[in-house]
Amino acid sequence: MVTAIVGVAVLVLVIALVVIVAIEPGPPAQEVAVAYEGAWDRLDFSSLWDLSGDELRDGLGRRAFVDAKRAAYAGHDALGHLAGAVVVEHADVGTSAASVETRLTLRDGSAARNDIELAKRAGKWVVVGYRLRGGDVRDGGRSGTG
């Protein structure tokens, strides 16, 4: 009898945990956009894959994507670790799509602005488009589809 009660209690706790995790909305679109900018700045291609929708993954799985980006940026370390700060200048967030404008203040005092498009998929925001708006820095290969 006690075993059955304990078993039921454990089952209820497991179900409650699954429900809580399932309804967790995750970070808002603005935070995902800032995280994406940060991942680009660190040349953290694994995080970029996590934050990206299929549109930005070049049709590749995680390992192939990371390997391809590392190969493309090999010897170009100067393209990373440029940002001193990233802020959201404007965000238009709907229920399933968002557009976020970011401003990066670079360590040399210059700035760059980007448009980041996001979509909500499986309950979390992912980046589906990334475009340099212009500014006083070169693109560094970041405009377009990333």
Residue frames as a rotation matrix with the C-alpha (Angstrom) as fourth column:
MET 1
0.564 0.826 0.000 0.00
0.826 -0.564 0.000 0.00
0.000 0.000 -1.000 0.00
VAL 2
0.496 -0.468 -0.731 2.75
0.101 -0.806 0.584 2.46
-0.862 -0.364 -0.353 0.94
THR 3
-0.575 -0.739 0.351 4.65
0.402 0.119 0.908 1.54
-0.713 0.663 0.228 -2.24
ALA 4
-0.114 0.629 0.769 1.60
0.985 -0.029 0.170 2.37
0.130 0.777 -0.616 -4.35
ILE 5
0.822 0.415 -0.390 1.16
0.498 -0.856 0.140 5.74
-0.275 -0.309 -0.910 -2.63
VAL 6
0.077 -0.888 -0.453 4.83
0.024 -0.453 0.891 6.61
-0.997 -0.079 -0.013 -3.11
GLY 7
-0.589 -0.273 0.761 4.64
0.689 0.322 0.649 5.50
-0.423 0.906 -0.002 -6.74
VAL 8
0.359 0.810 0.463 1.60
0.919 -0.393 -0.025 7.69
0.162 0.435 -0.886 -7.40
ALA 9
0.753 -0.121 -0.647 3.26
0.230 -0.873 0.431 10.65
-0.617 -0.473 -0.629 -5.64
VAL 10
-0.340 -0.940 -0.035 6.41
0.184 -0.103 0.977 10.27
-0.922 0.326 0.208 -7.76
LEU 11
-0.395 0.272 0.878 4.32
0.915 0.200 0.350 10.00
-0.080 0.941 -0.328 -10.93
VAL 12
0.713 0.700 -0.038 2.39
0.700 -0.714 -0.020 13.18
-0.041 -0.013 -0.999 -10.03
LEU 13
0.444 -0.632 -0.635 5.65
0.038 -0.695 0.718 15.04
-0.895 -0.343 -0.284 -9.37
VAL 14
-0.586 -0.664 0.465 7.14
0.461 0.200 0.865 13.91
-0.667 0.721 0.189 -12.69
ILE 15
-0.010 0.676 0.737 4.02
0.988 -0.107 0.111 14.99
0.154 0.729 -0.667 -14.59
ALA 16
0.828 0.306 -0.470 4.01
0.434 -0.880 0.192 18.35
-0.355 -0.363 -0.862 -12.78
LEU 17
-0.021 -0.930 -0.367 7.66
0.093 -0.367 0.925 18.91
-0.995 -0.014 0.094 -13.68
VAL 18
-0.595 -0.151 0.789 7.03
0.752 0.241 0.613 18.09
-0.282 0.959 -0.030 -17.35
VAL 19
0.425 0.837 0.344 4.07
0.891 -0.453 0.002 20.50
0.158 0.306 -0.939 -17.46
ILE 20
0.688 -0.215 -0.693 6.07
0.219 -0.849 0.481 23.30
-0.692 -0.482 -0.537 -15.80
VAL 21
-0.423 -0.906 0.001 8.95
0.200 -0.092 0.976 22.89
-0.884 0.413 0.220 -18.25
ALA 22
-0.399 0.324 0.858 6.58
0.912 0.240 0.333 22.68
-0.098 0.915 -0.391 -21.21
ILE 23
0.627 0.749 0.215 4.83
0.763 -0.646 0.029 25.96
0.161 0.146 -0.976 -20.39
GLU 24
0.134 -0.672 -0.728 8.02
0.471 -0.603 0.644 27.90
-0.872 -0.430 0.236 -19.59
PRO 25
0.931 0.362 -0.032 8.08
0.151 -0.465 -0.872 30.63
-0.331 0.808 -0.488 -22.25
GLY 26
0.165 -0.937 0.308 11.85
0.986 0.164 -0.030 30.96
-0.022 0.309 0.951 -22.37
PRO 27
-0.514 -0.446 -0.733 13.62
0.483 -0.856 0.183 34.28
-0.709 -0.260 0.656 -22.84
PRO 28
0.565 0.741 -0.363 11.87
0.149 -0.524 -0.839 37.10
-0.811 0.420 -0.406 -24.71
ALA 29
0.776 -0.183 0.604 12.76
0.626 0.104 -0.773 37.93
0.079 0.978 0.195 -28.31
GLN 30
0.816 -0.479 0.323 14.88
-0.423 -0.877 -0.229 40.92
0.393 0.050 -0.918 -27.28
GLU 31
0.430 -0.673 0.602 17.11
-0.640 0.243 0.729 38.74
-0.637 -0.699 -0.327 -25.06
VAL 32
0.530 -0.214 0.821 17.51
0.513 0.852 -0.109 36.17
-0.676 0.479 0.561 -27.83
ALA 33
0.879 -0.196 0.434 18.54
0.296 -0.489 -0.821 38.93
0.373 0.850 -0.372 -30.25
VAL 34
0.622 -0.681 0.386 21.15
-0.777 -0.598 0.196 40.25
0.097 -0.422 -0.901 -27.81
ALA 35
0.393 -0.460 0.796 22.41
-0.244 0.783 0.573 36.71
-0.887 -0.419 0.195 -27.18
TYR 36
0.755 -0.072 0.652 22.71
0.609 0.446 -0.656 36.18
-0.244 0.892 0.381 -30.96
GLU 37
0.821 -0.479 0.311 24.77
-0.250 -0.791 -0.559 39.36
0.514 0.381 -0.768 -31.31
GLY 38
0.461 -0.649 0.605 26.96
-0.818 -0.047 0.573 38.21
-0.344 -0.759 -0.553 -28.43
ALA 39
0.540 -0.227 0.810 27.47
0.212 0.969 0.130 34.78
-0.814 0.101 0.571 -29.98
TRP 40
0.849 -0.255 0.463 28.56
0.444 -0.131 -0.886 36.41
0.286 0.958 0.002 -33.26
ASP 41
0.697 -0.601 0.392 30.94
-0.619 -0.779 -0.095 38.68
0.362 -0.177 -0.915 -31.40
ARG 42
0.256 -0.586 0.769 32.53
-0.697 0.440 0.567 35.70
-0.670 -0.680 -0.296 -29.61
LEU 43
-0.209 -0.190 -0.959 32.48
-0.893 0.437 0.108 33.67
0.399 0.879 -0.261 -32.85
ASP 44
-0.682 0.121 0.721 30.59
-0.436 0.725 -0.533 31.07
-0.587 -0.678 -0.442 -30.79
PHE 45
-0.637 0.370 -0.676 29.17
-0.687 0.126 0.716 29.04
0.350 0.920 0.174 -33.64
SER 46
-0.805 0.373 -0.461 27.62
0.475 0.871 -0.125 26.39
0.355 -0.320 -0.878 -31.42
SER 47
-0.523 0.622 -0.583 25.48
0.392 -0.431 -0.813 29.03
-0.757 -0.653 -0.018 -29.70
LEU 48
-0.626 0.288 -0.725 24.65
-0.689 -0.640 0.340 30.57
-0.366 0.712 0.599 -33.08
TRP 49
-0.796 0.341 -0.501 23.29
-0.097 0.745 0.661 27.20
0.598 0.574 -0.559 -34.21
ASP 50
-0.671 0.538 -0.510 21.20
0.736 0.398 -0.548 26.95
-0.092 -0.743 -0.663 -31.03
LEU 51
-0.421 0.472 -0.775 19.77
0.138 -0.811 -0.569 30.45
-0.896 -0.347 0.277 -31.46
SER 52
-0.739 0.037 -0.673 19.11
-0.626 -0.407 0.665 30.11
-0.249 0.913 0.324 -35.20
GLY 53
0.442 0.855 0.271 16.16
-0.457 0.475 -0.752 28.78
-0.772 0.208 0.601 -37.11
ASP 54
0.303 -0.282 0.910 16.67
0.606 0.794 0.044 26.43
-0.736 0.538 0.411 -40.02
GLU 55
0.956 0.146 0.255 16.85
0.292 -0.576 -0.764 29.45
0.036 0.804 -0.593 -42.34
LEU 56
0.666 -0.731 0.147 20.27
-0.729 -0.680 -0.078 30.38
0.157 -0.055 -0.986 -40.94
ARG 57
0.414 -0.487 0.769 21.75
-0.396 0.665 0.634 26.92
-0.820 -0.566 0.082 -40.50
ASP 58
-0.203 -0.531 -0.823 22.76
-0.956 -0.076 0.284 26.49
-0.214 0.844 -0.492 -44.14
GLY 59
0.583 0.531 -0.614 20.97
-0.664 0.747 0.015 23.11
0.467 0.399 0.789 -44.23
LEU 60
-0.287 -0.831 -0.476 23.57
-0.230 0.542 -0.808 21.69
0.930 -0.122 -0.347 -41.86
GLY 61
0.657 0.349 -0.669 23.39
0.514 0.442 0.735 19.82
0.552 -0.826 0.111 -38.59
ARG 62
0.974 -0.222 -0.033 25.11
-0.116 -0.624 0.773 21.27
-0.192 -0.750 -0.633 -35.54
ARG 63
0.331 -0.922 0.199 28.52
0.365 0.319 0.875 19.64
-0.870 -0.217 0.442 -35.99
ALA 64
-0.026 -0.324 0.946 28.74
0.999 0.034 0.039 20.40
-0.045 0.945 0.323 -39.73
PHE 65
0.774 0.377 0.509 27.56
0.406 -0.912 0.059 23.99
0.486 0.161 -0.859 -39.18
VAL 66
0.872 -0.476 -0.119 30.09
-0.113 -0.430 0.896 24.64
-0.477 -0.767 -0.429 -36.42
ASP 67
0.094 -0.877 0.471 32.90
0.614 0.423 0.666 23.04
-0.784 0.226 0.579 -38.45
ALA 68
0.188 0.036 0.982 32.01
0.946 -0.274 -0.171 25.05
0.263 0.961 -0.086 -41.56
LYS 69
0.931 0.180 0.316 31.89
0.104 -0.964 0.244 28.36
0.349 -0.194 -0.917 -39.67
ARG 70
0.656 -0.752 -0.057 35.16
0.033 -0.047 0.998 27.63
-0.754 -0.657 -0.006 -37.85
ALA 71
-0.037 -0.667 0.745 36.81
0.882 0.329 0.338 26.86
-0.470 0.669 0.576 -41.19
ALA 72
0.433 0.291 0.853 35.40
0.753 -0.637 -0.165 30.04
0.495 0.714 -0.495 -42.75
TYR 73
0.925 -0.023 0.379 36.63
-0.195 -0.884 0.424 32.21
0.325 -0.466 -0.823 -39.86
ALA 74
0.625 -0.768 -0.136 39.97
0.715 0.494 0.495 30.45
-0.313 -0.407 0.858 -39.33
GLY 75
-0.390 -0.893 0.224 42.69
0.920 -0.372 0.120 33.05
-0.023 0.253 0.967 -39.25
HIS 76
-0.317 0.366 0.875 40.15
0.244 -0.860 0.448 35.87
0.917 0.356 0.183 -38.96
ASP 77
-0.207 0.191 -0.959 40.12
0.966 0.192 -0.171 36.28
0.151 -0.963 -0.224 -35.19
ALA 78
-0.960 -0.204 -0.190 40.09
0.231 -0.964 -0.133 40.06
-0.156 -0.172 0.973 -35.66
LEU 79
-0.543 0.829 0.129 36.43
-0.163 -0.255 0.953 39.76
0.824 0.497 0.273 -36.70
GLY 80
0.297 0.650 -0.699 35.48
0.602 0.441 0.666 38.68
0.741 -0.619 -0.260 -33.18
HIS 81
0.094 -0.187 -0.978 35.46
0.979 -0.163 0.126 40.36
-0.183 -0.969 0.167 -29.78
LEU 82
-0.639 -0.278 0.717 34.71
0.545 -0.822 0.167 43.77
0.543 0.497 0.677 -31.25
ALA 83
0.210 0.876 0.434 31.59
0.181 -0.471 0.863 44.71
0.961 -0.102 -0.258 -29.28
GLY 84
-0.896 -0.395 0.203 31.76
-0.084 -0.298 -0.951 46.60
0.436 -0.869 0.234 -26.03
ALA 85
-0.650 0.754 0.097 27.98
-0.163 -0.013 -0.987 46.72
-0.742 -0.657 0.132 -25.60
VAL 86
-0.843 0.525 0.121 24.82
0.294 0.262 0.919 45.56
0.451 0.810 -0.375 -27.33
VAL 87
-0.715 0.677 -0.174 21.49
-0.104 -0.349 -0.931 47.28
-0.691 -0.648 0.320 -26.76
VAL 88
-0.321 0.737 0.594 18.03
0.940 0.326 0.103 46.89
-0.118 0.592 -0.798 -28.22
GLU 89
-0.991 -0.027 -0.132 17.02
0.006 -0.988 0.156 50.13
-0.135 0.154 0.979 -29.92
HIS 90
-0.239 0.956 -0.170 13.56
-0.965 -0.254 -0.071 49.00
-0.111 0.147 0.983 -31.00
ALA 91
-0.980 0.015 0.200 11.54
0.027 0.998 0.060 45.81
-0.199 0.065 -0.978 -30.87
ASP 92
-0.173 0.949 -0.262 8.27
-0.978 -0.135 0.156 44.90
0.113 0.284 0.952 -32.52
VAL 93
-0.966 -0.229 0.116 7.18
-0.252 0.933 -0.255 41.65
-0.050 -0.276 -0.960 -30.90
GLY 94
-0.038 0.968 -0.247 4.07
-0.887 0.081 0.455 39.74
0.461 0.236 0.856 -31.91
THR 95
0.581 0.340 0.740 2.85
-0.699 0.673 0.240 36.33
-0.417 -0.656 0.629 -30.84
SER 96
0.769 -0.261 0.584 4.82
0.364 0.929 -0.063 34.37
-0.526 0.260 0.809 -33.44
ALA 97
0.291 -0.699 0.654 7.20
0.834 -0.149 -0.531 36.85
0.469 0.699 0.540 -35.08
ALA 98
0.715 -0.140 -0.685 9.46
0.383 -0.741 0.551 39.65
-0.585 -0.657 -0.477 -33.89
SER 99
0.458 -0.627 0.630 11.75
0.560 -0.347 -0.752 42.26
0.690 0.697 0.192 -35.37
VAL 100
0.750 -0.301 -0.589 14.52
0.491 -0.343 0.801 43.64
-0.444 -0.889 -0.109 -33.18
GLU 101
0.664 -0.592 0.457 16.89
0.077 -0.554 -0.829 46.48
0.744 0.586 -0.323 -34.03
THR 102
0.682 -0.511 -0.524 20.17
0.685 0.194 0.702 46.28
-0.257 -0.838 0.482 -32.16
ARG 103
0.781 -0.553 0.292 22.99
-0.355 -0.776 -0.521 48.76
0.515 0.303 -0.802 -31.74
LEU 104
0.635 -0.677 -0.373 26.49
0.769 0.601 0.220 47.54
0.075 -0.426 0.902 -31.05
THR 105
0.851 -0.517 0.092 28.96
-0.525 -0.846 0.098 49.96
0.027 -0.132 -0.991 -29.54
LEU 106
0.722 -0.630 -0.286 32.34
0.381 0.708 -0.595 48.69
0.577 0.321 0.751 -30.57
ARG 107
0.516 -0.586 -0.624 35.48
0.789 0.042 0.613 48.83
-0.333 -0.809 0.484 -28.51
ASP 108
-0.551 -0.762 0.341 37.00
0.834 -0.505 0.220 51.40
0.004 0.406 0.914 -30.88
GLY 109
-0.658 0.359 -0.662 34.07
0.081 -0.840 -0.536 53.77
-0.749 -0.406 0.523 -30.23
SER 110
-0.803 0.413 -0.430 32.29
-0.546 -0.219 0.809 53.18
0.240 0.884 0.401 -33.53
ALA 111
-0.332 0.782 0.528 28.86
-0.464 0.352 -0.813 51.61
-0.821 -0.515 0.246 -33.78
ALA 112
-0.945 0.170 -0.280 26.88
-0.176 0.456 0.872 49.19
0.276 0.874 -0.401 -35.90
ARG 113
-0.266 0.925 0.270 23.16
-0.785 -0.045 -0.618 48.58
-0.560 -0.377 0.738 -36.20
ASN 114
-0.986 -0.036 -0.164 21.48
-0.122 0.827 0.549 45.34
0.116 0.561 -0.820 -37.17
ASP 115
0.003 1.000 0.014 17.97
-0.993 0.001 0.122 44.12
0.122 -0.015 0.992 -37.92
ILE 116
-0.962 -0.260 0.078 17.23
-0.271 0.942 -0.199 40.73
-0.022 -0.212 -0.977 -36.43
GLU 117
-0.034 0.965 -0.261 14.10
-0.861 0.104 0.498 38.81
0.507 0.242 0.827 -37.41
LEU 118
-0.900 -0.218 0.378 12.83
-0.408 0.729 -0.550 36.14
-0.156 -0.649 -0.744 -35.05
ALA 119
-0.071 0.885 -0.460 10.12
-0.558 0.347 0.754 33.50
0.827 0.310 0.470 -35.14
LYS 120
-0.221 0.088 0.971 8.58
-0.920 0.312 -0.237 31.65
-0.324 -0.946 0.012 -32.24
ARG 121
0.102 0.156 -0.983 8.91
-0.603 0.795 0.064 27.92
0.792 0.586 0.175 -32.79
ALA 122
0.082 0.017 -0.996 8.16
0.492 0.869 0.056 25.14
0.867 -0.494 0.063 -30.33
GLY 123
0.806 0.419 -0.419 7.59
0.559 -0.306 0.770 27.80
0.194 -0.855 -0.481 -27.68
LYS 124
0.220 -0.766 -0.603 10.94
0.549 -0.414 0.726 29.57
-0.806 -0.492 0.330 -28.05
TRP 125
0.853 0.029 -0.520 12.30
-0.309 -0.776 -0.550 32.45
-0.420 0.630 -0.654 -30.10
VAL 126
0.131 -0.834 0.536 14.85
0.711 0.455 0.536 31.69
-0.691 0.311 0.653 -32.84
VAL 127
-0.098 -0.280 -0.955 16.64
-0.406 -0.865 0.295 34.03
-0.908 0.417 -0.029 -35.22
VAL 128
0.344 0.307 0.888 15.51
0.629 0.626 -0.460 33.60
-0.697 0.717 0.023 -38.83
GLY 129
0.591 -0.199 0.781 17.04
0.646 -0.463 -0.607 36.70
0.483 0.864 -0.145 -40.41
TYR 130
0.393 -0.584 -0.711 20.02
0.589 -0.434 0.682 38.94
-0.707 -0.686 0.173 -39.70
ARG 131
0.445 -0.196 0.874 20.93
0.782 -0.389 -0.486 42.07
0.435 0.900 -0.020 -41.63
LEU 132
-0.494 -0.655 -0.572 23.46
0.784 -0.620 0.033 44.84
-0.376 -0.432 0.820 -41.08
ARG 133
0.611 0.785 -0.102 21.63
0.694 -0.593 -0.408 48.17
-0.381 0.179 -0.907 -41.27
GLY 134
0.377 -0.549 0.746 24.71
0.433 -0.608 -0.666 50.20
0.819 0.574 0.009 -41.92
GLY 135
0.951 -0.169 -0.259 26.93
0.171 -0.408 0.897 52.24
-0.257 -0.897 -0.359 -39.75
ASP 136
0.632 -0.763 -0.133 30.58
-0.763 -0.584 -0.276 52.95
0.133 0.277 -0.952 -39.45
VAL 137
-0.179 -0.700 0.691 31.92
-0.569 0.647 0.508 49.41
-0.802 -0.303 -0.514 -39.39
ARG 138
-0.506 -0.030 -0.862 32.46
-0.790 0.416 0.449 46.85
0.345 0.909 -0.235 -42.07
ASP 139
0.465 0.870 -0.164 30.13
-0.779 0.490 0.392 43.87
0.421 -0.055 0.905 -42.14
GLY 140
-0.447 -0.714 0.538 32.68
-0.871 0.485 -0.081 41.17
-0.203 -0.505 -0.839 -41.39
GLY 141
-0.831 0.112 -0.544 30.56
-0.208 0.846 0.491 38.57
0.515 0.522 -0.680 -43.15
ARG 142
-0.889 0.453 -0.064 27.62
0.227 0.315 -0.922 38.96
-0.398 -0.834 -0.383 -40.80
SER 143
-0.425 0.788 -0.446 24.94
-0.768 -0.575 -0.284 40.42
-0.480 0.222 0.849 -43.04
GLY 144
-0.282 0.406 -0.869 22.38
-0.748 0.474 0.464 38.40
0.600 0.782 0.170 -44.90
THR 145
0.617 0.643 -0.454 21.79
-0.315 0.731 0.605 34.91
0.721 -0.230 0.654 -43.64
GLY 146
0.605 -0.405 0.686 24.65
-0.758 -0.027 0.652 34.75
-0.245 -0.914 -0.323 -41.16
